[in-house]
């Protein structure tokens, strides 16, 4: 399992850029733990979507296509299809969708794509040529070029703005979250300091009580005044 974490301010800056990766993180259906800040950020997503996100998905697709050309594995091939279809769907509907089977159905993907998805579920890193009837390289290249063209066309006709409109709201959320965190931290520190003082004071009283009890015990014992103990006791 990979774990990626971001400071809230950095994550907010990434959201305000045409970065589909962080948007997909924010809207992922796989949630282990959530907060009110997470929910508020997700509510702001419509104001974060722009036509420039098409560039992100074109670039991501190019990277994955090169990886497929080098390795021949199905995983980067499916990534190439997925991000192009995500970009097309986003430009066309204004909705971010990252589920490949759903995208294949809604965006008129090549018919063999479902077979590739099923094969990946059985063995993620096997090469394409290990399929019974794999699509040929010429067919794949033509389909990827077609999807790239469709993404360009979808961007040209999208209703999404060129710049995000939720910038002030994101900034306000970050400031409020930071102030709330600082207040909680300060309260915890103050509470912790008070508890530590109380703990030390209590322990000191207990130690002095133990010392007094030991002195009383020693003074109650009969001891020869000429002995070293008696001498020390008389000069305590």
GITAKA-V549773 format. One record per backbone hydrogen bond with DSSP energy under -0.5 kcal/mol. NH is the residue of the N-H (numbers start at 1). CO is the residue of the C=O. Records with the same first field share a line. If there is no record, write none. Layout:
NH: CO ; CO
//
This chain:
11: 7
12: 8
13: 9
14: 10
15: 11
16: 12
17: 14
19: 17
20: 18
23: 19
24: 20
25: 21
26: 22
27: 23
28: 25
31: 29
32: 30
39: 35
40: 36
41: 37
42: 38
43: 39
44: 40 ; 41
45: 42
47: 44
48: 45
49: 45
51: 161
53: 50
54: 51
55: 52
56: 52
57: 53
58: 54
59: 55
60: 56
61: 57
62: 58
63: 59
64: 60
65: 61
66: 62
67: 63
68: 64
69: 65
70: 66
71: 67
72: 68
74: 126
75: 124
77: 73
78: 74
79: 75
80: 76
81: 77
82: 78
83: 79
84: 80
85: 81
86: 82
87: 83
88: 84
89: 85
90: 86
91: 87
92: 88
93: 89
94: 89 ; 90
95: 89
97: 95
100: 98
103: 99
104: 100
105: 101
106: 102
107: 103
109: 104
113: 110
114: 111
116: 112
117: 113
118: 114
119: 115
120: 116
121: 117
122: 118
123: 119
126: 123
128: 72
130: 127
131: 128
134: 131
140: 136
141: 137
142: 138
143: 139
144: 140
145: 141
146: 142
147: 143
148: 144
149: 145
150: 146
151: 147
152: 148
153: 149
154: 150
155: 151
156: 152
157: 153
158: 155
159: 91
165: 47
166: 47
170: 166
171: 167
172: 168
173: 169
174: 170
175: 171
176: 172
177: 173
178: 174
179: 175
180: 176
181: 177
182: 178
183: 179
184: 180
185: 181
186: 182
187: 183
188: 184
189: 185
190: 186
191: 187
192: 188
193: 189
194: 190
195: 191
196: 192
197: 193
198: 194
199: 195
200: 196
201: 197
202: 198
203: 199
204: 200
205: 201
206: 202
207: 203
208: 204
209: 205
210: 206
211: 207
212: 208
213: 209
214: 210
215: 211
216: 212
217: 213
218: 214
219: 215
220: 216
221: 217 ; 218
227: 224
230: 224
231: 227
232: 228
233: 229
234: 230
235: 231
236: 233
//
